[in-house]
Amino acid sequence: MARLHVLAVANRLPAWAQSARDEYLKRMPRGYEVKLVQLKPSSAGKIHERIPKDARLVALDERGRDLTTAQFAALLGEPTAFVIGGADGLDPALKKKASLLLRLSALTLPHALAQVVLCEQIYRAATLLTGHPYHRE
């Protein structure tokens, strides 16, 4: 089973974003478990405490690497924690500890949309790996 974590620093998401994000998480194929951890901005400094010890750390950052869907899917092969910072981004020390800095787009995305896009991409990658027709090349 692929154990994945999405840790996000944010206040409450707008209903549309929460609904879209949760829909992708609900659709995950068998064998893929995604745990969502929401942290309030006042708790952002404690995000490192919530990252599982056995998980590869992938920090979302606007200066991170661009990956294709197939490259992104390869990340799902081991326990992985995807971390989305708040309005001020992520602590530089956390980014330094990350095995990968990843960007979802060259455009700046609002936090709510970044959560939706990340969860959709996790879903897309999982369906690609399981042979489901959702992803078309």
C-alpha positions in Angstrom: 0.0 0.0 0.0 1.3 3.4 -0.9 1.1 5.7 2.2 1.0 9.3 1.2 0.6 12.4 3.3 -0.5 15.9 2.3 0.4 18.4 5.0 -1.0 21.9 4.3 -0.7 25.1 6.2 -3.9 27.0 5.7 -7.0 28.4 7.3 -10.2 26.8 6.4 -10.5 26.2 2.7 -13.5 27.7 0.7 -16.2 25.1 0.3 -15.5 24.6 -3.5 -11.9 23.8 -2.9 -12.5 21.5 0.0 -15.1 19.7 -2.0 -12.9 19.3 -5.0 -9.8 18.2 -2.9 -11.9 15.7 -0.9 -13.4 14.3 -4.1 -10.0 13.4 -5.5 -8.9 11.9 -2.2 -12.1 9.8 -2.0 -11.5 8.4 -5.5 -8.0 7.0 -4.8 -7.6 3.6 -6.3 -7.2 0.6 -4.0 -3.8 0.4 -2.5 -3.3 4.2 -2.2 -3.9 5.9 1.1 -3.6 9.6 1.4 -3.7 11.2 4.9 -4.5 14.9 4.9 -3.1 17.1 7.7 -4.3 20.7 7.9 -2.3 23.0 10.1 -3.3 26.6 11.0 -0.8 29.2 10.1 0.0 29.8 13.8 1.1 26.1 13.9 3.3 26.3 10.8 6.5 26.1 12.8 5.5 22.6 14.0 4.9 21.1 10.6 8.2 19.1 10.8 6.7 17.3 13.8 3.8 16.0 11.7 6.0 14.5 8.9 6.2 10.7 9.3 9.8 9.6 10.0 9.7 7.0 7.2 8.4 9.4 4.5 10.3 11.1 1.8 9.7 14.8 2.1 8.5 16.7 -1.0 8.1 20.4 -0.4 6.0 22.5 -2.8 7.9 25.6 -3.8 7.5 28.0 -6.7 11.2 27.5 -7.5 11.0 23.8 -7.4 11.3 21.3 -10.2 8.8 20.7 -12.9 7.8 17.0 -13.3 5.9 15.1 -15.9 3.0 13.0 -14.8 5.1 9.9 -15.2 7.9 11.4 -13.1 5.5 12.5 -10.5 3.9 9.0 -10.4 7.3 7.5 -9.5 7.2 9.5 -6.2 4.2 7.3 -5.2 6.4 4.2 -4.9 7.4 4.9 -1.3 5.9 6.7 1.7 5.9 10.4 0.7 4.9 13.5 2.6 3.9 16.5 0.3 4.1 19.8 2.2 2.3 22.9 1.2 3.3 26.1 3.0 1.1 29.0 4.0 1.1 32.5 2.6 4.7 33.0 3.6 5.9 29.7 2.1 7.9 27.1 4.0 10.6 27.5 6.5 14.0 27.4 4.6 15.3 24.7 7.0 12.3 22.5 6.0 13.0 23.1 2.3 16.6 22.2 2.9 15.6 18.9 4.4 13.3 18.0 1.5 14.5 15.4 -0.9 12.7 17.3 -3.6 11.4 20.8 -4.1 8.4 20.6 -6.5 6.4 23.2 -8.2 2.9 22.6 -9.5 3.0 25.5 -12.0 5.1 28.4 -13.1 2.1 30.5 -12.2 1.4 31.5 -8.6 -1.6 29.5 -7.4 -3.8 30.4 -4.5 -3.3 28.0 -1.6 -6.8 26.5 -2.0 -6.2 25.8 -5.6 -2.7 24.3 -4.9 -4.3 21.7 -2.6 -6.8 20.8 -5.3 -4.2 20.5 -8.0 -1.8 18.5 -5.8 -4.6 16.0 -4.8 -5.7 15.7 -8.5 -2.2 15.0 -9.5 -1.8 12.3 -6.8 -5.0 10.8 -8.0 -3.9 11.0 -11.7 -0.5 9.4 -10.8 -2.2 6.6 -8.9 -4.6 5.9 -11.7 -1.7 5.8 -14.2 0.2 3.3 -12.0 -2.9 1.1 -11.7 -3.8 1.2 -15.4 -7.0 3.1 -14.9 -8.0 5.2 -18.1 -8.3 8.5 -16.2 -4.8 9.6 -17.4 -4.3 9.7 -21.2 -0.9 10.4 -22.7 
